[in-house]
Amino acid sequence: ELNPRYSPAFDNLGWLLMRRNKYDESLIHLNKSIELKPDNGWTHYMRSRIYFKKGDLQNALENAKTACKLGYKDACRDAKSYESQLAEKG
């Protein structure tokens, strides 16, 4: 059973579920982690990756931008990529 106030537990479970392509389940746990610790750039970045894998570029971009602002550098690169892809789609 997860400690309901320990955000890293939700991060870890969300990451494991993402690795198993269980994106909707993963988002539930990552969302809970963000509720507990909204300034965790890694969690926003993982959420952006899931939205990208689901084909939701707008949410992927929003989460990548948030992660970038929080100092997660990989997210800055991805945000630029998502912006380009959205621009191409029009």
C-alpha positions as CSV (number, residue, x, y, z in Angstrom):
1,E,0.0,0.0,0.0
2,L,1.3,3.4,-0.9
3,N,1.8,6.1,1.7
4,P,-0.8,8.7,0.6
5,R,1.5,11.6,1.3
6,Y,4.7,10.3,-0.2
7,S,4.9,11.7,-3.7
8,P,8.0,9.6,-4.8
9,A,5.9,6.4,-4.4
10,F,3.4,7.7,-6.9
11,D,6.2,8.8,-9.2
12,N,7.7,5.3,-9.1
13,L,4.4,3.5,-9.7
14,G,3.5,6.0,-12.5
15,W,6.9,5.4,-14.2
16,L,6.6,1.6,-13.9
17,L,3.1,1.7,-15.4
18,M,4.3,4.0,-18.2
19,R,7.1,1.5,-19.0
20,R,4.4,-1.2,-19.4
21,N,2.4,1.1,-21.8
22,K,-0.4,1.5,-19.2
23,Y,-0.7,5.2,-19.8
24,D,-4.1,6.0,-18.3
25,E,-3.2,4.1,-15.1
26,S,0.2,5.9,-15.0
27,L,-1.4,9.3,-15.3
28,I,-3.6,8.6,-12.3
29,H,-0.5,8.1,-10.1
30,L,1.5,10.9,-11.7
31,N,-1.4,13.3,-11.2
32,K,-1.5,12.3,-7.5
33,S,2.2,13.0,-7.2
34,I,1.7,16.4,-8.7
35,E,-1.1,17.2,-6.3
36,L,1.4,16.4,-3.4
37,K,4.4,18.1,-4.9
38,P,3.5,20.4,-7.8
39,D,7.1,21.7,-8.2
40,N,8.6,18.4,-9.3
41,G,9.8,18.9,-12.8
42,W,10.5,15.2,-13.4
43,T,6.8,14.3,-12.8
44,H,5.6,16.9,-15.2
45,Y,8.1,15.6,-17.7
46,M,6.9,12.0,-17.4
47,R,3.4,13.2,-17.8
48,S,4.4,15.0,-21.0
49,R,6.0,11.8,-22.4
50,I,2.8,9.9,-21.7
51,Y,0.6,12.5,-23.5
52,F,3.0,12.4,-26.4
53,K,2.8,8.6,-26.6
54,K,-1.0,8.9,-26.5
55,G,-0.9,11.4,-29.4
56,D,-2.0,14.4,-27.3
57,L,0.6,17.0,-28.4
58,Q,-1.1,19.9,-26.7
59,N,-1.0,18.3,-23.2
60,A,2.5,17.0,-23.9
61,L,3.6,20.6,-24.7
62,E,1.9,22.1,-21.6
63,N,3.5,19.6,-19.3
64,A,6.9,19.8,-21.0
65,K,6.8,23.6,-20.7
66,T,6.0,23.3,-17.0
67,A,8.8,20.8,-16.4
68,C,11.2,23.1,-18.3
69,K,10.2,26.1,-16.1
70,L,10.9,23.9,-13.1
71,G,14.4,23.2,-14.3
72,Y,14.1,19.8,-15.9
73,K,16.3,20.4,-19.0
74,D,15.2,17.4,-21.1
75,A,11.7,18.9,-21.1
76,C,12.9,22.1,-22.7
77,R,14.2,20.2,-25.8
78,D,10.9,18.2,-26.0
79,A,8.8,21.3,-25.6
80,K,10.5,22.8,-28.7
81,S,9.9,19.6,-30.6
82,Y,6.2,19.5,-29.6
83,E,5.8,23.1,-30.6
84,S,7.2,22.3,-34.1
85,Q,5.0,19.3,-34.5
86,L,1.9,21.3,-33.5
87,A,2.8,24.1,-35.9
88,E,3.2,21.5,-38.7
89,K,-0.3,20.2,-38.0
90,G,-1.7,23.8,-38.2
